[in-house]
């Protein structure tokens, strides 16, 4: 994760990187691993913030309750709505901090990247599904994606002018 964040910041130093801290689990073994990852994310984000980088951890566990889980680890619709609100709140916080500027067109025309969800080292996971179309593999666990339209109706009270530049162009 540190390498991905550093590469994004290296190629686009004016970017704002919001990094999700994964949600809690009702399974003790999963929760132990989730806690370890959550604290590691906080540490790497804090290191980059201390260096003046615009990186922020987004806590996805605090807003959720057991009733927001579809199973031991994955959110249901109400959980996803709360997570969307956490993304929105973090985006507004970044904007209010003056981190978000008018977007510029990258030299390469701009593509998005998504992190795969493979199991284990080199698990070869994909980001395929109703909201992703695999366009090619850039590196292990990094995929090029094409937007598939609106996934959720959004956060109540969210306005485009509060998020100018979040998505770019």
QUIRAHU-V132495 format. One record per helix or strand of 3 or more residues. SS is the DSSP state (@ for helix, = for strand). FROM is the first residue (numbers start at 0). LEN is the number of residues. Records with the same first field share a line. If there is no record, write none. Layout:
SS = FROM-LEN / FROM-LEN
This chain:
@ = 1-10 / 27-23 / 65-3 / 76-20 / 159-4
= = 16-5 / 54-5 / 111-4 / 133-6 / 141-4
